[in-house]
Amino acid sequence: MASADELSDAREDARLALYKAITEQVNDVAEGMGPQAAASALKELAEAFAWATATAQSH
């Protein structure tokens, strides 16, 4: 079973990976992604980030 420190590190790694994906997606929007596709992708990434950072709340 993972220790509390390992779980904390894994959560932080997940948050950083999601944040990186969100910022990369924003850059893609600026490069000409269609507005509906961009909105959908950004919404999904934002929901994933919210879930990873506030697991006790429903999303």
BELLINRA-V467475 format. One record per residue. N is the residue number from 1. RES is the residue in three letters. PSI is psi in radians with two decimals (NA if undefined). NEAR is the number of other C-alpha atoms within 12 Angstrom. Layout:
N|RES|PSI|NEAR, N|RES|PSI|NEAR
//
This chain:
1|MET|2.48|6, 2|ALA|2.54|9, 3|SER|2.92|9, 4|ALA|-0.67|10, 5|ASP|-0.70|11, 6|GLU|-0.72|12, 7|LEU|-0.71|13, 8|SER|-0.76|15, 9|ASP|-0.72|14, 10|ALA|-0.72|17, 11|ARG|-0.77|20, 12|GLU|-0.71|18, 13|ASP|-0.71|17, 14|ALA|-0.75|21, 15|ARG|-0.79|25, 16|LEU|-0.68|18, 17|ALA|-0.74|19, 18|LEU|-0.73|25, 19|TYR|-0.75|23, 20|LYS|-0.76|17, 21|ALA|-0.69|22, 22|ILE|-0.82|27, 23|THR|-0.64|19, 24|GLU|-0.68|18, 25|GLN|-0.68|26, 26|VAL|-0.71|25, 27|ASN|-0.66|15, 28|ASP|-0.64|19, 29|VAL|-0.74|20, 30|ALA|-0.39|13, 31|GLU|0.20|12, 32|GLY|0.23|13, 33|MET|2.50|17, 34|GLY|2.61|16, 35|PRO|-0.67|16, 36|GLN|-0.74|12, 37|ALA|-0.72|16, 38|ALA|-0.79|23, 39|ALA|-0.76|18, 40|SER|-0.81|18, 41|ALA|-0.78|23, 42|LEU|-0.66|27, 43|LYS|-0.78|20, 44|GLU|-0.73|19, 45|LEU|-0.69|26, 46|ALA|-0.70|26, 47|GLU|-0.71|22, 48|ALA|-0.73|24, 49|PHE|-0.77|27, 50|ALA|-0.74|21, 51|TRP|-0.68|19, 52|ALA|-0.47|25, 53|THR|-0.34|24, 54|ALA|1.23|16, 55|THR|-0.34|14, 56|ALA|-0.26|9, 57|GLN|2.56|10, 58|SER|2.56|11, 59|HIS|NA|15
//
